[in-house]
Amino acid sequence: MLTSDRSVTQNMTADIIDVDVPKRGMPVTIITGFLGSGKTTLLNHILQNQQDLKVAVLVNEFGDINIDSQLLVSVDENMMELSNGCICCTINDGLVDAVYSVLERGDRIDYMIVETTGVADPLPIALTFLGTELQHLTRLDSILTVVDSEAFTSEHFKSDAAYAQIMYGDIIILNKTDLVSEEKLQELDTYINKTKSKARILRSQMGIVPLPLILDVEIDQSAIAATEEINYEHDHQHDANCQHEHHDHKHHHSAHLENDGFISISFQSDRAFDLDKFQNFLDKKLSIDVFRAKGILRFASIDKRYVFQLSGKRYELKNDDRDKPVNNQLVIIGRNLHREEILAQLTDCLV
């Protein structure tokens, strides 16, 4: 129905092979990447093809994950059951507490995946697994950084978070390769290797890569562990014999959000949008500093609801058949945005 140009992506297949996970500390993979790069698409690919692995997924907030509706079974306050035997846990009081909430369930969990937000620095998350009591219960396997091959430019490195995502990524996944030329991909390879020497770079469409290339790859994390000793004073200081107590652990807060100037703007209304006005807002009024937007929208004189996704200059609407409230809900993320102006523009799109 409503799409911007070049919004159609090609299907791609990959050979899925069972991943043999060793039983010496739960392996942990961190998925990071800039706004709209395709982290959730990659995560969905893993969950749908994880064979017999029971995976725990940790996300900063439930709304960021958008797991395909067929995977949903039930939602508790902070824990979501998935139909493929996996679970999803939201990170509220802190990362350490979220990990313990998974470990204390008593279920068999083979693997843990942490999905960061698009403006997150992955280093504090990695250090939480390497520098707290979690190092005795888990094993940080790798940090996967997803890159939007079409949207990524050197301008991203005006963001501390985008730079850190490349610098600390063990494996860089160039996603959406079907939308760019081979010449652009070669330029990205060269540019990323200048920033992160000898980076492991994979290419993907729709986040599809063979799982043995990204799970249980056992990448040496000694360099990040050294960062813990040299530069990072962690909040979690414990005696070797102490017992875990909830709420003593607070996630490390970096200043990168303030440095980057990112803000998130939320808009809700029980009134429907006028479709023509909303499309005019997207095409002619939306600030070029908006990197990401997502929401559940409804339009006047149309019975259906739609899942809205915007990444860079591309946006799309897809039918949403779930039995959920019909209010418009939209989140816009960008740098140096004028909140009141955007809220007024959205209000003007309502019927």
C-alpha positions in Angstrom: 0.0 0.0 0.0 2.3 2.8 1.2 6.0 2.3 0.4 8.9 4.5 -0.5 11.0 3.7 -3.6 13.3 0.7 -3.5 11.5 -0.8 -0.5 11.3 -4.3 -2.0 14.0 -6.7 -1.0 14.9 -10.0 -2.6 14.6 -13.3 -0.8 17.8 -15.2 0.0 18.5 -18.6 1.3 21.3 -19.9 3.5 22.3 -23.4 4.5 21.3 -23.9 8.1 23.5 -26.4 10.0 23.1 -27.5 13.6 25.4 -25.5 15.9 27.2 -27.7 18.4 27.2 -25.6 21.6 29.7 -26.7 24.3 28.5 -26.9 27.9 31.1 -24.7 29.6 29.3 -21.5 30.5 26.3 -20.3 28.6 27.6 -18.7 25.3 26.4 -15.2 24.8 26.2 -13.3 21.5 25.6 -9.5 21.4 23.9 -8.1 18.4 24.5 -4.4 17.8 24.2 -2.0 14.9 23.0 1.5 14.1 19.4 2.5 13.8 17.6 0.5 11.1 20.5 -1.7 10.2 18.5 -4.9 10.5 19.3 -6.3 14.0 15.8 -7.6 14.6 15.7 -9.2 11.2 18.9 -11.0 11.9 17.6 -12.0 15.3 14.4 -13.4 13.7 16.5 -15.4 11.3 18.4 -17.0 14.2 15.2 -17.8 16.2 13.5 -19.3 13.2 16.5 -21.5 12.3 18.1 -22.3 15.6 17.2 -26.0 15.3 17.3 -27.7 18.7 18.9 -24.8 20.6 16.8 -23.2 23.3 17.7 -19.5 23.1 17.2 -16.7 25.6 16.9 -13.3 24.1 17.5 -10.1 26.1 16.3 -6.8 24.7 16.5 -3.3 26.1 12.8 -2.9 25.8 10.1 -5.2 24.5 8.9 -2.8 21.8 12.3 -2.9 20.1 12.3 -6.5 19.1 9.2 -6.9 16.9 9.5 -10.7 16.9 7.2 -12.2 14.2 3.8 -12.7 15.6 3.8 -16.4 15.0 6.7 -16.8 17.5 4.7 -15.2 20.3 3.0 -17.5 22.9 2.5 -15.4 26.0 3.8 -12.3 27.8 4.6 -12.0 31.4 5.7 -8.8 33.1 9.2 -9.1 31.8 9.4 -12.5 30.2 8.0 -13.6 26.9 7.5 -17.2 25.9 8.2 -18.1 22.2 6.5 -20.9 20.3 9.9 -22.3 19.2 11.0 -23.0 22.8 12.9 -19.8 23.2 12.3 -17.0 25.7 12.6 -13.3 25.6 13.4 -11.2 28.6 13.3 -7.4 28.8 16.1 -5.5 30.5 14.6 -3.2 33.2 16.4 -3.1 36.5 19.8 -4.0 34.9 21.5 -6.5 32.7 22.9 -8.7 35.4 19.4 -9.0 37.0 18.0 -9.9 33.6 20.6 -12.6 33.1 19.9 -14.0 36.5 16.1 -14.0 35.9 16.8 -16.3 32.9 19.3 -18.5 34.7 17.0 -18.9 37.7 14.0 -20.2 35.7 15.2 -23.8 35.8 14.5 -24.3 32.1 17.2 -25.6 29.9 18.8 -22.7 28.1 21.6 -23.4 25.6 22.4 -19.9 24.3 21.8 -16.2 25.1 21.5 -13.4 22.7 21.5 -9.7 23.7 20.0 -7.2 21.2 21.1 -3.6 21.8 19.2 -0.5 20.7 20.5 1.2 17.6 22.2 4.0 19.6 23.9 1.7 22.2 27.6 1.4 22.8 28.2 -2.4 23.0 31.3 -2.1 25.2 29.6 -1.7 28.6 27.3 -4.6 27.8 30.3 -6.8 26.9 32.2 -5.7 30.0 29.2 -6.7 32.2 29.7 -10.3 31.0 33.5 -10.1 31.3 33.9 -8.1 34.5 31.2 -9.2 36.9 30.2 -12.5 38.5 28.6 -13.4 35.2 32.0 -14.3 33.8 31.7 -17.6 35.9 28.3 -18.4 34.5 28.5 -17.2 30.9 31.0 -17.0 28.0 30.9 -14.0 25.7 31.2 -15.6 22.3 31.1 -12.6 20.0 29.7 -9.2 19.2 27.9 -9.0 15.9 27.6 -5.6 14.3 24.9 -5.2 11.6 25.5 -2.5 9.0 22.9 -1.1 6.5 24.9 -1.3 3.3 22.8 1.3 1.6 22.5 3.9 4.4 25.9 3.6 6.1 28.4 6.4 5.4 31.3 8.1 7.1 28.8 10.5 8.6 27.7 7.7 11.0 31.0 8.2 12.9 29.8 11.6 14.1 28.0 9.3 16.5 30.1 7.8 19.3 27.7 4.8 19.3 28.1 4.0 15.6 31.9 4.2 15.9 31.9 2.0 19.0 29.7 -0.6 17.2 32.3 -1.0 14.5 35.3 -0.8 16.7 34.1 -3.5 19.2 32.3 -5.7 16.6 34.0 -9.1 16.2 31.9 -9.9 13.0 30.6 -7.1 10.8 27.5 -8.1 8.8 26.9 -6.0 5.7 23.1 -6.3 5.4 20.8 -5.2 2.6 23.4 -6.0 0.0 20.8 -6.4 -2.7 20.1 -2.6 -2.5 23.6 -1.5 -3.5 26.2 -2.1 -6.1 29.3 -4.3 -5.8 31.4 -1.2 -6.0 29.6 0.3 -2.9 30.2 -3.0 -1.0 33.9 -2.9 -1.9 34.1 0.7 -0.6 32.4 -0.4 2.6 34.8 -3.3 3.0 37.8 -0.9 2.7 36.3 1.7 4.9 35.4 -0.7 7.7 38.8 -2.4 7.6 40.5 1.0 8.0 38.5 1.6 11.1 38.7 -2.0 12.4 41.7 -3.7 11.0 41.3 -7.3 9.9 37.5 -7.2 10.6 35.6 -10.4 9.8 33.0 -9.2 7.3 30.0 -11.1 6.1 27.3 -10.1 3.6 23.6 -10.7 3.9 20.2 -9.9 2.6 17.2 -9.9 5.0 19.7 -10.7 7.8 20.2 -14.3 6.4 23.7 -15.7 7.1 24.7 -19.3 7.9 24.4 -19.8 11.7 27.7 -21.6 12.2 29.5 -18.4 11.0 28.0 -16.3 13.7 27.1 -18.6 16.7 29.6 -20.4 18.9 32.5 -19.0 17.0 34.6 -18.6 20.2 36.3 -15.3 19.4 39.0 -14.3 21.8 37.7 -11.4 24.0 41.0 -10.7 25.8 41.3 -7.3 24.1 37.9 -6.2 25.6 38.8 -7.7 28.9 42.0 -5.6 28.9 39.8 -2.6 28.3 38.0 -3.5 31.5 41.2 -3.4 33.5 42.6 -0.2 31.9 39.7 2.1 31.2 36.5 0.9 32.9 35.6 1.2 36.5 32.6 -1.2 36.7 29.8 -0.7 39.2 29.7 -4.3 40.2 32.3 -5.0 42.9 31.7 -8.2 44.8 33.6 -10.4 47.2 34.5 -13.7 45.6 32.2 -15.6 47.9 29.2 -13.2 47.9 25.7 -14.3 46.9 23.8 -12.6 44.1 21.1 -10.2 45.3 18.6 -8.6 43.0 18.6 -4.9 42.3 22.2 -4.4 43.5 23.3 -4.4 39.8 22.8 -1.4 37.7 23.7 -1.3 34.0 26.6 1.0 33.2 25.4 4.3 31.6 27.5 5.8 28.9 27.3 9.5 28.0 27.1 8.6 24.3 23.4 9.5 24.0 24.1 13.1 25.2 27.2 13.3 23.0 25.4 12.1 19.9 22.4 14.3 20.5 19.9 11.5 20.0 16.3 11.8 21.2 13.3 9.6 21.0 9.8 11.1 20.3 6.7 9.1 21.1 3.3 10.0 19.6 -0.1 8.4 20.5 -3.6 9.2 19.5 -7.0 7.5 19.4 -7.7 9.4 16.2 -6.9 8.0 12.8 -4.3 9.5 10.3 -5.3 10.9 7.0 -3.3 8.8 4.6 -2.4 11.5 2.1 -1.4 13.9 4.9 0.7 11.3 6.6 2.5 10.4 3.3 3.1 14.2 2.6 4.6 14.4 6.1 7.0 11.6 5.4 8.0 12.8 1.9 8.2 16.6 2.5 8.3 17.5 6.2 10.1 14.8 8.1 13.6 16.0 9.2 16.6 14.4 7.5 18.0 13.9 11.0 15.4 11.1 11.6 17.2 7.8 11.4 14.5 5.4 12.5 10.7 5.3 13.1 8.3 2.5 13.9 4.8 2.1 15.0 1.3 0.7 14.7 -0.9 3.0 12.6 -4.5 3.2 11.4 -5.9 5.4 8.7 -9.4 7.0 8.2 -11.8 4.9 6.2 -9.5 1.8 6.3 -10.4 -1.0 8.6 -7.0 -2.6 8.8 -4.1 -1.6 11.1 -0.5 -1.4 9.8 3.0 -1.9 11.1 5.0 1.1 10.1 8.8 0.9 9.7 11.1 3.7 8.5 14.9 3.3 8.1 16.8 6.1 6.6 14.9 7.2 3.5 13.0 3.9 3.1 9.6 3.3 4.7 6.9 0.7 4.4 3.5 -0.3 5.8 2.5 -4.0 6.3 -0.8 -5.4 7.4 -1.1 -6.1 11.1 -3.8 -8.7 11.8 -3.1 -9.0 15.5 -6.0 -8.3 17.9 -4.6 -5.3 19.6 -5.8 -1.8 20.5 -6.3 0.4 17.5 -4.8 3.6 18.7 -2.0 5.2 16.7 1.4 4.6 18.3 4.6 5.9 16.7 8.2 6.3 17.9 10.7 8.5 16.0 14.4 8.4 16.8 16.9 10.9 15.5 19.5 13.5 16.3 18.8 17.1 17.3 15.1 16.9 16.6 12.6 19.5 17.4 10.1 17.6 19.5 7.2 20.0 19.6 7.4 20.7 15.9 7.3 17.0 15.0 4.4 16.4 17.4 2.5 19.3 15.8 3.1 18.0 12.3 1.8 14.6 13.3 -1.2 16.1 14.9 -2.0 17.9 11.7 -2.1 14.5 9.9 -5.0 13.3 12.1 -8.6 13.3 11.0 
